[in-house]
Amino acid sequence: EYDRKQVYQIRCGHCDSILTNRGMNAVLLSDRSVQLFSTDLVPNTVGFVQGDYSAASCTCRVRDTACLVCGNVVGYHVNVPCKVCLGQPNNGHYWMFRSADIKASQ
């Protein structure tokens, strides 16, 4: 299923900097109504913000990421996935981008 998905260029929605050229459309595993984008490689265009916290809709441990150019939060990294999320079909992407904070193009 995942080999047929489109690959997107993800840009910061605040400053238009390229964040990754390996983005994929995704959904939040614990709430499939939430649309996201993800990548499988560590982006060198984002940095961590503060510390880990528990995700809102499951017990995954996540940490926000921000664009290194403008400093705005654009997503998060799943540091420790919970058993519920690991038990669902996933693409192994743990670098997530919030749709409201990015621009995606093919």
Phi, psi and omega per residue, in radians:
E1 nan -0.756 -3.035
Y2 -1.275 -0.400 -3.129
D3 -1.268 -0.198 3.114
R4 -1.689 -0.036 -3.094
K5 -1.315 2.618 3.103
Q6 -1.281 2.579 3.064
V7 -1.840 2.370 -3.046
Y8 -2.093 2.647 2.885
Q9 -1.537 2.244 -3.132
I10 -1.880 2.203 3.101
R11 -2.054 2.641 3.047
C12 -1.090 2.302 3.123
G13 -1.335 -0.131 -3.105
H14 -1.759 -0.683 -3.084
C15 -2.187 -0.049 3.076
D16 1.276 0.215 3.081
S17 -1.232 2.515 3.083
I18 -1.246 2.236 3.106
L19 -1.720 -0.663 3.078
T20 -2.853 2.679 3.016
N21 -1.821 0.156 -3.071
R22 -2.115 0.635 -3.112
G23 -1.408 2.580 3.045
M24 -2.294 2.559 3.044
N25 -1.184 2.411 -3.080
A26 -2.532 2.960 3.011
V27 -2.240 2.676 3.065
L28 -1.211 2.148 -3.052
L29 -1.086 -0.588 -3.112
S30 -1.494 -0.151 3.076
D31 -2.699 1.582 -3.000
R32 -1.159 -0.064 3.066
S33 -1.433 -0.215 -3.131
V34 -1.581 2.016 3.131
Q35 -1.545 2.346 3.138
L36 -2.408 3.107 2.902
F37 -2.210 2.683 -3.095
S38 -2.482 2.891 3.010
T39 -2.486 2.726 -3.101
D40 -1.646 -0.353 -3.123
L41 -1.763 2.567 3.110
V42 -1.109 2.024 3.120
P43 -1.315 2.288 3.109
N44 -1.539 0.271 -3.094
T45 -1.894 -0.029 3.119
V46 -2.236 2.710 3.089
G47 -2.248 2.767 3.133
F48 -1.289 2.573 3.090
V49 -2.057 2.105 3.085
Q50 0.915 -2.574 -3.018
G51 -1.905 -3.141 3.113
D52 -1.170 2.710 3.008
Y53 -2.635 2.888 3.109
S54 -1.395 2.387 3.101
A55 -1.076 2.721 -3.067
A56 -1.220 -0.574 -3.001
S57 -1.978 0.144 3.091
C58 -2.812 -2.958 -3.123
T59 -1.855 0.304 3.024
C60 -1.037 2.558 3.015
R61 -1.706 2.150 -3.073
V62 -2.222 2.861 3.090
R63 -2.483 2.256 -3.122
D64 -1.113 2.615 3.059
T65 -2.165 2.566 -3.130
A66 -2.223 2.626 3.059
C67 -1.083 2.286 -3.138
L68 -1.279 -0.301 3.141
V69 -1.413 -0.870 -3.042
C70 -1.909 -0.263 3.095
G71 1.513 -0.021 -3.136
N72 -1.376 2.495 3.091
V73 -1.193 2.274 -3.110
V74 -2.126 -0.151 -3.119
G75 3.052 -2.617 -3.116
Y76 -2.773 2.863 3.061
H77 -1.996 2.342 3.065
V78 -1.475 1.824 -3.119
N79 -1.364 -0.731 3.133
V80 -2.382 1.796 3.119
P81 -1.230 2.540 3.122
C82 -1.430 2.910 -3.115
K83 -1.091 -0.640 -3.139
V84 -1.088 -0.857 -3.122
C85 -1.183 -0.683 3.106
L86 -1.137 -0.468 -3.123
G87 -1.403 -0.100 -3.134
Q88 -1.786 2.702 3.082
P89 -1.036 2.285 3.117
N90 -2.568 2.914 -3.085
N91 -1.736 0.112 3.122
G92 1.349 0.176 3.105
H93 -1.522 2.215 3.140
Y94 -2.075 0.072 3.060
W95 -1.841 1.910 -2.999
M96 -1.917 2.532 3.079
F97 -2.143 2.260 3.123
R98 -1.340 2.263 -3.080
S99 -0.978 -0.591 -3.106
A100 -1.231 -0.322 -3.047
D101 -1.920 0.093 -3.115
I102 -2.375 2.964 2.995
K103 -2.146 2.280 -3.129
A104 -2.032 2.376 3.073
S105 -2.489 2.650 -3.142
Q106 -1.561 nan nan
